[in-house]
Amino acid sequence: MKIVIAPDSFKGSVTALQAAQAIEAGVKKALPSAETVLVPIADGGEGTMEALVAATNGHLVEVQVTGPMRTPVQAAYGVLGGGAATCVIEMASASGLVLVPESQRNPLHSTSYGTGELIRQAFDDGFRRFIIGIGGSATNDGGVGMLQALGMRLYDRNGQLVEPGIAGGKLGEIAKWDADSLDPRIRESNFVIASDVQNPLVGPTGASHIFGPQKGATPEMVESLEQGMSHWAGLVADETGIRLHDLAGAGAAGGMGGAFRAFFPCTVERGIDIVITYTKLASHLQGADLLFTGEGRIDGQTASGKAPMGVAQEAKKQQVPVFVLAGSVGDGLDFLYECGVTSIHSIGNGPLSVSESMERAAELLEQKAEQVMRAYLAGRNR
């Protein structure tokens, strides 16, 4: 029996590869003779770079950059194998929420400057083809910090140069920018933006209101962030004619999606679709009997293009049953079943705290995979 194992990471617990290995161990306990194929995946957020690099036998290049709270962090960009000279940058590596202790999270003060430094270093190293994963950010600065790192000079109402590394709380102070100051190598390059977020830049479903609280913003902070973001969007519209306010996807990664749309030659694709292509998941599914996937939480938001949804859609094309394992299971699952998911299982066994579940994620994944596999085999052998 051939079984494909293609989970996303369980954020804060195990990587996608570790999750796949744990599921494999459980499957093998139930069926030692199983042929297992491990395909760790991601959907544009944390883990995307590693998934693409591993799938193509590429390598990582470490770079020290400015972290989201302006302290140095060790980040990396990926180089895909196969001679394509394609650079993969994961925003979470330089400007991610995982880099900020929970007690220090504050999008009024976080910046995307380090992501711009990563791109600049890749330029210096000769790359002109990019895949940029913009999930998992700690920022709500409209991508302006990134633009500063790539040369954009901003000025306040007094004509003074705005300090590099602007944060979300300072967007309202921008009065103008030097349009000719951006790194000219941007226009020489091609960018594919990996994102599944369709939120606009501003408004009740925009970056500040929807994602700000996830990054530590209080209701008062959200209103301040919204005012600054609206101000920035107005400047962009006045100077470029591009209205980011209600543009789908512009609100991704605290407005980073809008910065790419306004200032970069780019296309936007679902992150999971990019990963599925590079990992050759469709090929691995040929002749498969089952597929296991999963991530930390499964709910109605999963249907917006998260990793398990994309994997299930691919498996459905080849009529391969899909079992989803999750740290927690929420509401709104009907659409997932319509799109190829066979069944969804919480990995928790008995009452467990969130912290305990996260600490034991690998163990719980192994146990649940074994249980699901034994149930499947029992039903199959009747």
N, C-alpha and C positions, 0 to 999 in steps of 0.2 A: 504494500500500500504506500502510495506516494503522498506525502503531506508537506505542503508549503507553509512556512511559519514566517509571517511578515508583520510584526508589531511595530508601533511607534514607541518612543521612550515613555516611561512613566515618570513624569517630571518630578525631580527631587528625590527619586528612588533608584531607578535603574535605567541604563541606556537602552536604546532599541536592540542592540546586540545582546546585552545581558538579559533582556526580556525574552528574546528569541531563544537563547540558550536554556533559560529556565523552562520555557514551554516545551522545548525539545526534550529535556530531561523527563518531564512529566509524561509526554507522549510515549517515550521509550519504555517507561515503567509499565505502561498499559500494553504496549505493542513493541517489544524489542526488535522485531524484524522490520519495522517501518523505515521507509526511505524518506529522510527529512531534508528539506531544502530551506536554509535560513536566508531570508531577504530582509534585513533591518531597513525600516523606512522612516520617513519624516514628511512633514507637509509644508515646509517653508520656514518653520521655526527652529528651535533648538534641535540639533541632530541632523539637520539637512546636509550640512557640509560633510560631516563624517559619512553619511549614507552614500553620497555621490562619490566621494573620494574612494571609499571601500569598494563600491560597485565597479569602478573603472581602474582600480589598482593605481590610483594617483598618490599624492603625498601632500603633507601640510608644511606651511612656512610660518614659523612663529614670528610675531611682531609685537613689540611693546607699544601700547597706545594709551590714550587718555580714557579712563573708564567713565561710566555714566555720572559718577559723583566727583569727577575730575582728579581722581587718584590713578596712578599708573596701574595698568592691568596687562597681563600677558595674553594676547589674543593670537589668532592664526587665520590665514586664508588657505583654501585648498586649491590644488592644481589637479585637474582631471587627467587621468592617464589616457593613452591612445593617441597622443600627438596632436590633440585639438587645440592646445594652448588656451584653454579656458580656465578662468579663475573663478572659484566659488567663495563668496563672502557671506557669512552668517552674521547678521546684525547682533544677534544675541551674544556672539563671541566678544564683541567690543563694547556694546551698549545694552546688554541684556539685564533683565530683571533679576536673574540668578546671581548677578555680580553684586547686588545690593542687599545687605542684611535687612530683614523685614522691618526692623525698628528704624532704619534710615531711609526707607522708601518715600520719596517726595518728588513728584514730577514737576513741581515748581523749580526745582534745583538740578534736575538731571539733564544731561546733554548727549547728543548723538555725535559729538565731535570725533570720538574714537573710530566710528564707522568710516567717516571721511578719511581719517588717517590710514586705515586699512586699504581703502581704495587708492589713495595717493601712493602708498608703498607698492601696490600691485602695478600701478602705472609706471613707477620708477623701475620695476623689475621687468617691464616690457609687455605686460598684458593689455589687451584691448577687447577681449571677449569676456563677459562677466555673467554669472548667475548670482543674484543677490537675494538671499532669504531674509525677509524682514519681520519674521515673527519673534515674539518673546522680548520685545523691547522694554526698557525701563523709562522711556522718554515720552514727552509730549511737547516737543519743541518744533514740530512742523518740519523736521529734517534740516532745520537751519544750522544747527551745530555742524552737521556733516558738510553742508555747503561752505561754511567758514573754513573747515579744514581743507577744502578743495579750492580755496582762494577767494571766495566771495567776501568783499569788504562791505560791511554794514555801517550805517551812520545813524546817530540819534538825532533828536530835534534840534540840538545845539551844534550839529555838524561834526560831532566827535565820533571817532571810530569806536564801534562797539567791541568790547573785549571778546577775544576768541573763546569758544565754548559756551555760547549762549544757551540758556535753559528756557523751559516753557514759561516761567514766570516773567521773563524779560522781553517776550515778543512784542508787547505793546509799546516798547520804547523805540522800536525801529522806525525810522522816518524814510529812509531810502537806502539803495545799495548801488554799487558800481557793477553794472551789467557785464562789463568787459573783464572783470577781475577773475572770473571762474577759470579753472584750469582748462586750457584749450584741448587737452587730451580727452576730455569728456566727449566732445563732438567727433573725435576720431574713433570712438569705441561703440560697442554694441552691448546693451544691457537687457537681460531677461530678469524680470522681477518676480520672485516666487511669493505669491500671496493669495490667500483664499478669503480675505476680508473685503466686503463690499460697502463698508460704512463710508459716508461722505466725510469731509474735513470738519464741518461745523454743524451745529444744530443738535436736537435731542438724540439723534442716533450717530452723532459725530465722534471724533477721537476723544475729546475731553470728557463728555458725558458717559460714554460707554466704556472706555478703557482707562480713563483717569483713576477711578476708584480701585481698579485692579492693581494700580501702580502706587497706591498709597494716598490718593487724593481724598480729602474730606469734601463735603458738599460746598463749603466756602472756596476751597482750592479749585474745584471743578468750575465754578463760575469765573474765577480769575483766569484760569487756563482758557476757558471758552472766549473770554473777551480778547485775550492776546492772540489766540488763533484766528479769530474773526478779523482782527486788525491785519494780521499777516496775510490772510487770504485776500483781503481788499487790496493790499499793496501789490500782490502778485497779479491780480486781475487788472489793475490799473497799468502796470508796467508791461505785462506780457499778453494780455487779452485772454488768458486762460483762467476760467472761473473754477476754482477748486472747491468752493463752498459746498456744493451739492454733487460733486463728481464722485461716482461710485468707486470705492477703493482708495480715495485720497486720504481717508482717515486711518489707513493701516499704519501700525507701528508709530502711533502718536503723530501722524501727519507725514511720516517719511514717504508713504505712497504718493502723496501729493507733490513732494519735492522732486521725486523722480519723474513724475508726469510733466511737471512744469519746466524742468531744466536739463533733462537727460534724454538722449535718443533711446527709447526703451519700449519693450512690450511686457505685458503682464500676463502671467499664466498661473493656474493653480499649482501650488507647491507640490502637492501629491502627484499631479500629472507629470511634472518634471522628474520627480523621483522614480515613478513607475517606468518612465521611458529609459532612464539611465540604468536602473537595476534590472531591466529586461524581465519584469514580473510576468508579462504575458507569455513569454517563452517558458519561464519556470512553471507556469500553471498548466502547460500542455501535459496531458496524461495524469494530472493530479486528482486525487480522490477527495481531499479536504484542504481547507486553508484555515489557519489560525491567525488572527490579528488582534489588536487591542491597543489601549492607551489608558492613561490615568482615570479619565472620566468619560463616560458615554452618556449623551443626552441629546435633546433636540438640536443643539448647536453642532453636533457631529455631522449632521446632514448638510452643513454649509460648505463642506469641502475638506473636512478633517481627514486624516490618514485612513482610519478604518472604513470610512465611506468610499473613498477612492479605490481602495483595495477591493472592497465588496463589489463595486461596479465592474471592475476588471474581471473578477472571478465569475461574475454572473454571465459574462459574455461566453465563458467556456463551461457554464453550468457546473461550477465547482461549489459545493456547500461551504459556507463561511461561518466559523465560530468566533465570536468576539469575547475577549476577556478584558475586564475593566476593574480598576480600583474601586470605582463607585459607579452606580447606574442611576440616571435621572429619568425625567419624563420626556415625552415627545419622541418615542422610538418608532412609531408606525412607519414613517417614511424610510427608515433604514431597512426594515423588513421588505419593503417594496423594491428596494434597490439592490437586493442580493444577500442581505444578512440572513442567515438561517436561525441563529439563536445568540443571545447575549447573556453573559454570566459575570456576576460580581465575584471577585477572587476572595472576598472576605469569608472566613469560616467562623461564625459566632460573633459576639460583640467585641469589636476592636476599636481602639481610638484611631484617629487619623494618623497620628505620629507612629503608632505601632504598626499600622498597615503599611505605611511607607517604608519603615525599617525592615519589614519582613516581606517586601514585595516579591523578591525572587522566589522565596520559599512558597508564598501563597500562589504565585503563578504556576509553579511546578505542580503543586497539589491540585489546583483547579484543572489544569490541562490533563492530568491523569484521570480525574473524575469524569470530565467531559468525554475523554477518549474511551473510557471503559463503558460509559452509558451508550455512546455511539456504537461500539462494537457489539454490545448486548442486543441492541435493537436490530442491528444488521444481521446477526446470526440467528434471529428467530425464524 
